[in-house]
Amino acid sequence: MSELAQYSDLLIVEGALSIDVGAQPQLTDTRSSIAQDIKHLLMESGLVTKLLAQRSATLRSDVYTEIELLIETDTRLVPGTIELDTTAAELITITATTYDFGVITTEV
């Protein structure tokens, strides 16, 4: 089975459907599709929003743990490989290992 046939999705850029010059939606596949799915999972869960007004470091850590646990529910990822990098003030960088495509990285 080819990589393209395994995971394919519409490409979303900055919250909007990405359209090519022929007015057709662009596609994303394999690693990019999984990373996009993780990003959308977190945005739809409301966990990222919980962090916006949270000043308590302890409560932020609790939300980060919730985020990790939610990401681990994706069956395409190897459990225990999800890492969150929260050193940047405005971004959470997520790194995880997939079963089929190696390491993926996305930012929320």
OpenMM code with the backbone's topology and positions (N, CA, C; nanometers):
from openmm import Vec3, app, unit

residues = "MET SER GLU LEU ALA GLN TYR SER ASP LEU LEU ILE VAL GLU GLY ALA LEU SER ILE ASP VAL GLY ALA GLN PRO GLN LEU THR ASP THR ARG SER SER ILE ALA GLN ASP ILE LYS HIS LEU LEU MET GLU SER GLY LEU VAL THR LYS LEU LEU ALA GLN ARG SER ALA THR LEU ARG SER ASP VAL TYR THR GLU ILE GLU LEU LEU ILE GLU THR ASP THR ARG LEU VAL PRO GLY THR ILE GLU LEU ASP THR THR ALA ALA GLU LEU ILE THR ILE THR ALA THR THR TYR ASP PHE GLY VAL ILE THR THR GLU VAL".split()
positions = [
    Vec3(0.0852, -0.1176, 0.0000),
    Vec3(0.0000, 0.0000, 0.0000),
    Vec3(0.0900, 0.1242, 0.0000),
    Vec3(0.0593, 0.2175, -0.0885),
    Vec3(0.1410, 0.3380, -0.0951),
    Vec3(0.1082, 0.4315, 0.0202),
    Vec3(0.2022, 0.5214, 0.0501),
    Vec3(0.1802, 0.6159, 0.1593),
    Vec3(0.0603, 0.7052, 0.1309),
    Vec3(0.0443, 0.7514, 0.0077),
    Vec3(-0.0644, 0.8411, -0.0276),
    Vec3(-0.1991, 0.7746, -0.0045),
    Vec3(-0.2109, 0.6482, -0.0363),
    Vec3(-0.3374, 0.5783, -0.0203),
    Vec3(-0.3719, 0.5555, 0.1264),
    Vec3(-0.2720, 0.5568, 0.2137),
    Vec3(-0.2976, 0.5255, 0.3533),
    Vec3(-0.3654, 0.6402, 0.4272),
    Vec3(-0.3154, 0.7628, 0.4173),
    Vec3(-0.3751, 0.8785, 0.4845),
    Vec3(-0.3735, 0.9963, 0.3887),
    Vec3(-0.4893, 1.0528, 0.3644),
    Vec3(-0.5002, 1.1688, 0.2771),
    Vec3(-0.6099, 1.2581, 0.3319),
    Vec3(-0.5940, 1.3889, 0.3191),
    Vec3(-0.6902, 1.4825, 0.3746),
    Vec3(-0.6833, 1.6129, 0.2966),
    Vec3(-0.7853, 1.6951, 0.3111),
    Vec3(-0.7821, 1.8285, 0.2529),
    Vec3(-0.6837, 1.9143, 0.3314),
    Vec3(-0.6074, 1.9966, 0.2632),
    Vec3(-0.5087, 2.0820, 0.3282),
    Vec3(-0.5766, 2.2073, 0.3818),
    Vec3(-0.5575, 2.2321, 0.5107),
    Vec3(-0.6097, 2.3513, 0.5762),
    Vec3(-0.4908, 2.4400, 0.6123),
    Vec3(-0.4949, 2.5661, 0.5681),
    Vec3(-0.3877, 2.6616, 0.5970),
    Vec3(-0.4503, 2.7825, 0.6647),
    Vec3(-0.4029, 2.8129, 0.7852),
    Vec3(-0.4525, 2.9253, 0.8639),
    Vec3(-0.6047, 2.9218, 0.8778),
    Vec3(-0.6590, 2.8031, 0.9017),
    Vec3(-0.8007, 2.7869, 0.9259),
    Vec3(-0.8889, 2.7840, 0.8027),
    Vec3(-0.8311, 2.7884, 0.6832),
    Vec3(-0.9105, 2.7897, 0.5607),
    Vec3(-0.8637, 2.6795, 0.4658),
    Vec3(-0.9554, 2.6333, 0.3852),
    Vec3(-0.9251, 2.5335, 0.2843),
    Vec3(-0.8277, 2.5921, 0.1824),
    Vec3(-0.7215, 2.5203, 0.1534),
    Vec3(-0.6215, 2.5667, 0.0575),
    Vec3(-0.6658, 2.5265, -0.0842),
    Vec3(-0.6723, 2.6259, -0.1723),
    Vec3(-0.7178, 2.6049, -0.3092),
    Vec3(-0.6009, 2.6264, -0.4050),
    Vec3(-0.5885, 2.5395, -0.5063),
    Vec3(-0.4815, 2.5572, -0.6052),
    Vec3(-0.5255, 2.6541, -0.7149),
    Vec3(-0.4402, 2.6771, -0.8144),
    Vec3(-0.4690, 2.7741, -0.9202),
    Vec3(-0.5890, 2.7339, -1.0058),
    Vec3(-0.6255, 2.6092, -1.0048),
    Vec3(-0.7416, 2.5623, -1.0798),
    Vec3(-0.8689, 2.5608, -0.9968),
    Vec3(-0.8655, 2.6273, -0.8800),
    Vec3(-0.9796, 2.6355, -0.7879),
    Vec3(-1.0200, 2.4983, -0.7325),
    Vec3(-0.9229, 2.4083, -0.7244),
    Vec3(-0.9460, 2.2765, -0.6664),
    Vec3(-0.8811, 2.2713, -0.5288),
    Vec3(-0.9443, 2.2033, -0.4340),
    Vec3(-0.8822, 2.1932, -0.3011),
    Vec3(-0.7526, 2.1137, -0.3075),
    Vec3(-0.6523, 2.1611, -0.2350),
    Vec3(-0.5254, 2.0893, -0.2290),
    Vec3(-0.5349, 1.9794, -0.1253),
    Vec3(-0.4567, 1.8745, -0.1454),
    Vec3(-0.4556, 1.7609, -0.0539),
    Vec3(-0.3251, 1.7561, 0.0237),
    Vec3(-0.3313, 1.6951, 0.1381),
    Vec3(-0.2126, 1.6650, 0.2161),
    Vec3(-0.2159, 1.5154, 0.2439),
    Vec3(-0.0989, 1.4560, 0.2670),
    Vec3(-0.0983, 1.3124, 0.2893),
    Vec3(0.0054, 1.2726, 0.3941),
    Vec3(0.0010, 1.1491, 0.4309),
    Vec3(0.0909, 1.0808, 0.5247),
    Vec3(0.1221, 1.1639, 0.6481),
    Vec3(0.2468, 1.1976, 0.6688),
    Vec3(0.2921, 1.2675, 0.7898),
    Vec3(0.2220, 1.4010, 0.8088),
    Vec3(0.2075, 1.4765, 0.7024),
    Vec3(0.1432, 1.6075, 0.7116),
    Vec3(-0.0037, 1.5942, 0.7507),
    Vec3(-0.0687, 1.4924, 0.7000),
    Vec3(-0.2088, 1.4692, 0.7328),
    Vec3(-0.2252, 1.4354, 0.8805),
    Vec3(-0.1374, 1.3516, 0.9329),
    Vec3(-0.1431, 1.3145, 1.0748),
    Vec3(-0.1169, 1.4371, 1.1616),
    Vec3(-0.0156, 1.5161, 1.1269),
    Vec3(0.0156, 1.6370, 1.2031),
    Vec3(-0.1013, 1.7348, 1.1999),
    Vec3(-0.1644, 1.7504, 1.0844),
    Vec3(-0.2799, 1.8395, 1.0734),
    Vec3(-0.3951, 1.7879, 1.1597),
    Vec3(-0.4171, 1.6575, 1.1602),
    Vec3(-0.5237, 1.5990, 1.2422),
    Vec3(-0.5002, 1.6249, 1.3907),
    Vec3(-0.3758, 1.6140, 1.4351),
    Vec3(-0.3427, 1.6387, 1.5757),
    Vec3(-0.3707, 1.7847, 1.6110),
    Vec3(-0.3286, 1.8740, 1.5245),
    Vec3(-0.3507, 2.0168, 1.5471),
    Vec3(-0.4998, 2.0475, 1.5587),
    Vec3(-0.5799, 1.9933, 1.4684),
    Vec3(-0.7235, 2.0180, 1.4713),
    Vec3(-0.7893, 1.9513, 1.5915),
    Vec3(-0.7411, 1.8346, 1.6313),
    Vec3(-0.7920, 1.7671, 1.7499),
    Vec3(-0.7772, 1.8565, 1.8726),
    Vec3(-0.6602, 1.9177, 1.8862),
    Vec3(-0.6352, 2.0044, 2.0012),
    Vec3(-0.7182, 2.1324, 1.9958),
    Vec3(-0.7285, 2.1911, 1.8788),
    Vec3(-0.8064, 2.3145, 1.8663),
    Vec3(-0.9535, 2.2875, 1.8974),
    Vec3(-1.0067, 2.1760, 1.8517),
    Vec3(-1.1469, 2.1432, 1.8750),
    Vec3(-1.1737, 2.0991, 2.0186),
    Vec3(-1.0722, 2.0498, 2.0881),
    Vec3(-1.0913, 2.0007, 2.2243),
    Vec3(-1.1121, 2.1135, 2.3251),
    Vec3(-1.0650, 2.2327, 2.2926),
    Vec3(-1.0757, 2.3443, 2.3856),
    Vec3(-0.9609, 2.3530, 2.4854),
    Vec3(-0.8701, 2.2577, 2.4820),
    Vec3(-0.7588, 2.2583, 2.5778),
    Vec3(-0.6633, 2.3742, 2.5534),
    Vec3(-0.6404, 2.4083, 2.4284),
    Vec3(-0.5506, 2.5194, 2.3969),
    Vec3(-0.6102, 2.6492, 2.4494),
    Vec3(-0.7409, 2.6649, 2.4383),
    Vec3(-0.8089, 2.7842, 2.4883),
    Vec3(-0.7965, 2.7948, 2.6394),
    Vec3(-0.7987, 2.6801, 2.7088),
    Vec3(-0.7842, 2.6810, 2.8549),
    Vec3(-0.6516, 2.7426, 2.8983),
    Vec3(-0.5500, 2.7327, 2.8126),
    Vec3(-0.4174, 2.7847, 2.8472),
    Vec3(-0.4100, 2.9374, 2.8353),
    Vec3(-0.4946, 2.9970, 2.7534),
    Vec3(-0.4832, 3.1398, 2.7241),
    Vec3(-0.4885, 3.2278, 2.8480),
    Vec3(-0.5818, 3.2033, 2.9359),
    Vec3(-0.5981, 3.2888, 3.0530),
    Vec3(-0.5409, 3.2269, 3.1800),
    Vec3(-0.4729, 3.1137, 3.1657),
    Vec3(-0.4229, 3.0427, 3.2834),
    Vec3(-0.2878, 3.0982, 3.3283),
    Vec3(-0.2834, 3.1531, 3.4476),
    Vec3(-0.1585, 3.2102, 3.5003),
    Vec3(-0.0859, 3.1152, 3.5947),
    Vec3(-0.1567, 3.0205, 3.6503),
    Vec3(-0.0971, 2.9263, 3.7445),
    Vec3(-0.0124, 2.8233, 3.6703),
    Vec3(0.1135, 2.8153, 3.7066),
    Vec3(0.2034, 2.7181, 3.6433),
    Vec3(0.1571, 2.5752, 3.6692),
    Vec3(0.1029, 2.5497, 3.7856),
    Vec3(0.0549, 2.4159, 3.8194),
    Vec3(-0.0642, 2.3778, 3.7322),
    Vec3(-0.1583, 2.4693, 3.7161),
    Vec3(-0.2756, 2.4400, 3.6338),
    Vec3(-0.2397, 2.4310, 3.4860),
    Vec3(-0.1405, 2.5090, 3.4409),
    Vec3(-0.0932, 2.4962, 3.3025),
    Vec3(-0.0329, 2.3581, 3.2805),
    Vec3(0.0430, 2.3099, 3.3785),
    Vec3(0.1021, 2.1757, 3.3686),
    Vec3(-0.0062, 2.0686, 3.3586),
    Vec3(-0.1154, 2.0886, 3.4319),
    Vec3(-0.2270, 1.9942, 3.4236),
    Vec3(-0.2865, 1.9920, 3.2828),
    Vec3(-0.3008, 2.1093, 3.2210),
    Vec3(-0.3550, 2.1169, 3.0854),
    Vec3(-0.2579, 2.0524, 2.9874),
    Vec3(-0.1274, 2.0740, 3.0056),
    Vec3(-0.0287, 2.0098, 2.9177),
    Vec3(-0.0401, 1.8579, 2.9265),
    Vec3(-0.0632, 1.8065, 3.0456),
    Vec3(-0.0807, 1.6624, 3.0632),
    Vec3(-0.2066, 1.6155, 2.9912),
    Vec3(-0.3155, 1.6924, 3.0030),
    Vec3(-0.4387, 1.6591, 2.9308),
    Vec3(-0.4145, 1.6568, 2.7802),
    Vec3(-0.3367, 1.7520, 2.7313),
    Vec3(-0.3050, 1.7581, 2.5883),
    Vec3(-0.2293, 1.6333, 2.5459),
    Vec3(-0.1286, 1.5957, 2.6227),
    Vec3(-0.0514, 1.4751, 2.5895),
    Vec3(-0.1399, 1.3516, 2.5860),
    Vec3(-0.2260, 1.3379, 2.6866),
    Vec3(-0.3139, 1.2216, 2.6926),
    Vec3(-0.4118, 1.2190, 2.5754),
    Vec3(-0.4619, 1.3353, 2.5358),
    Vec3(-0.5523, 1.3420, 2.4217),
    Vec3(-0.4805, 1.3028, 2.2929),
    Vec3(-0.3592, 1.3525, 2.2741),
    Vec3(-0.2830, 1.3186, 2.1540),
    Vec3(-0.2548, 1.1686, 2.1487),
    Vec3(-0.2297, 1.1091, 2.2633),
    Vec3(-0.1991, 0.9655, 2.2670),
    Vec3(-0.3169, 0.8784, 2.2263),
    Vec3(-0.4381, 0.9352, 2.2176),
    Vec3(-0.5522, 0.8557, 2.1734),
    Vec3(-0.5486, 0.8283, 2.0232),
    Vec3(-0.4633, 0.8995, 1.9497),
    Vec3(-0.4504, 0.8762, 1.8048),
    Vec3(-0.3778, 0.7444, 1.7842),
    Vec3(-0.4449, 0.6501, 1.7209),
    Vec3(-0.3897, 0.5147, 1.7057),
    Vec3(-0.2746, 0.5063, 1.6061),
    Vec3(-0.2478, 0.6142, 1.5323),
    Vec3(-0.1354, 0.6146, 1.4376),
    Vec3(-0.0038, 0.6493, 1.5058),
    Vec3(-0.0105, 0.6929, 1.6326),
    Vec3(0.1090, 0.7354, 1.7067),
    Vec3(0.1536, 0.6289, 1.8048),
    Vec3(0.2833, 0.6203, 1.8247),
    Vec3(0.3403, 0.5276, 1.9226),
    Vec3(0.3185, 0.5876, 2.0609),
    Vec3(0.2476, 0.5179, 2.1499),
    Vec3(0.2241, 0.5712, 2.2847),
    Vec3(0.3552, 0.5970, 2.3572),
    Vec3(0.3583, 0.7052, 2.4328),
    Vec3(0.4775, 0.7405, 2.5105),
    Vec3(0.5792, 0.8224, 2.4341),
    Vec3(0.5547, 0.8517, 2.3073),
    Vec3(0.6522, 0.9281, 2.2284),
    Vec3(0.6129, 1.0742, 2.2100),
    Vec3(0.5004, 1.1140, 2.2663),
    Vec3(0.4529, 1.2516, 2.2490),
    Vec3(0.5315, 1.3434, 2.3419),
    Vec3(0.5866, 1.4490, 2.2839),
    Vec3(0.6598, 1.5483, 2.3624),
    Vec3(0.6062, 1.6867, 2.3298),
    Vec3(0.5872, 1.7669, 2.4343),
    Vec3(0.5429, 1.9051, 2.4171),
    Vec3(0.6583, 1.9971, 2.4522),
    Vec3(0.6858, 2.0927, 2.3652),
    Vec3(0.7858, 2.1961, 2.3925),
    Vec3(0.7091, 2.3257, 2.4122),
    Vec3(0.7106, 2.3751, 2.5357),
    Vec3(0.6338, 2.4944, 2.5701),
    Vec3(0.7242, 2.6132, 2.6006),
    Vec3(0.8483, 2.6094, 2.5530),
    Vec3(0.9415, 2.7180, 2.5843),
    Vec3(0.9092, 2.8464, 2.5092),
    Vec3(0.8484, 2.8361, 2.3907),
    Vec3(0.8073, 2.9561, 2.3172),
    Vec3(0.6803, 3.0103, 2.3817),
    Vec3(0.6726, 3.1411, 2.3943),
    Vec3(0.5613, 3.2030, 2.4658),
    Vec3(0.4266, 3.1786, 2.3986),
    Vec3(0.4204, 3.1793, 2.2679),
    Vec3(0.2916, 3.1704, 2.1990),
    Vec3(0.2635, 3.0364, 2.1337),
    Vec3(0.3603, 2.9462, 2.1319),
    Vec3(0.3428, 2.8203, 2.0590),
    Vec3(0.3705, 2.6994, 2.1474),
    Vec3(0.2980, 2.5935, 2.1182),
    Vec3(0.3295, 2.4621, 2.1742),
    Vec3(0.3759, 2.3785, 2.0566),
    Vec3(0.4984, 2.3308, 2.0618),
    Vec3(0.5503, 2.2434, 1.9573),
    Vec3(0.5304, 2.0994, 2.0022),
    Vec3(0.4655, 2.0225, 1.9189),
    Vec3(0.4341, 1.8833, 1.9500),
    Vec3(0.5167, 1.7941, 1.8592),
    Vec3(0.5869, 1.7003, 1.9211),
    Vec3(0.6656, 1.6022, 1.8475),
    Vec3(0.6167, 1.4638, 1.8900),
    Vec3(0.5963, 1.3771, 1.7918),
    Vec3(0.5510, 1.2414, 1.8206),
    Vec3(0.6052, 1.1476, 1.7138),
    Vec3(0.6068, 1.0208, 1.7455),
    Vec3(0.6522, 0.9194, 1.6503),
    Vec3(0.5313, 0.8406, 1.6010),
    Vec3(0.5223, 0.8280, 1.4691),
    Vec3(0.4153, 0.7475, 1.4102),
    Vec3(0.4655, 0.6057, 1.3895),
    Vec3(0.3732, 0.5142, 1.3782),
    Vec3(0.4111, 0.3756, 1.3525),
    Vec3(0.4706, 0.3594, 1.2127),
    Vec3(0.4174, 0.4330, 1.1146),
    Vec3(0.4548, 0.4092, 0.9756),
    Vec3(0.5490, 0.5118, 0.9146),
    Vec3(0.5541, 0.6348, 0.9692),
    Vec3(0.6243, 0.7422, 0.8993),
    Vec3(0.7315, 0.8131, 0.9815),
    Vec3(0.7650, 0.7615, 1.0970),
    Vec3(0.8688, 0.8242, 1.1782),
    Vec3(0.8168, 0.9415, 1.2585),
    Vec3(0.9033, 1.0373, 1.2820),
    Vec3(0.8726, 1.1501, 1.3700),
    Vec3(0.7958, 1.2576, 1.2935),
    Vec3(0.6929, 1.3130, 1.3594),
    Vec3(0.6199, 1.4274, 1.3054),
    Vec3(0.6267, 1.5412, 1.4050),
    Vec3(0.6136, 1.6623, 1.3546),
    Vec3(0.6148, 1.7808, 1.4387),
    Vec3(0.5081, 1.8773, 1.3891),
    Vec3(0.4357, 1.9366, 1.4841),
    Vec3(0.3371, 2.0386, 1.4513),
    Vec3(0.3341, 2.1418, 1.5632),
    Vec3(0.2788, 2.2577, 1.5328),
    Vec3(0.2704, 2.3648, 1.6327),
    Vec3(0.1262, 2.4107, 1.6465),
    Vec3(0.0906, 2.4425, 1.7708),
    Vec3(-0.0418, 2.4962, 1.8009),
    Vec3(-0.0209, 2.6262, 1.8758),
] * unit.nanometer
topology = app.Topology()
chain = topology.addChain("A")
for resn in residues:
    res = topology.addResidue(resn, chain)
    for name in ("N", "CA", "C"):
        topology.addAtom(name, app.Element.getBySymbol(name[0]), res)
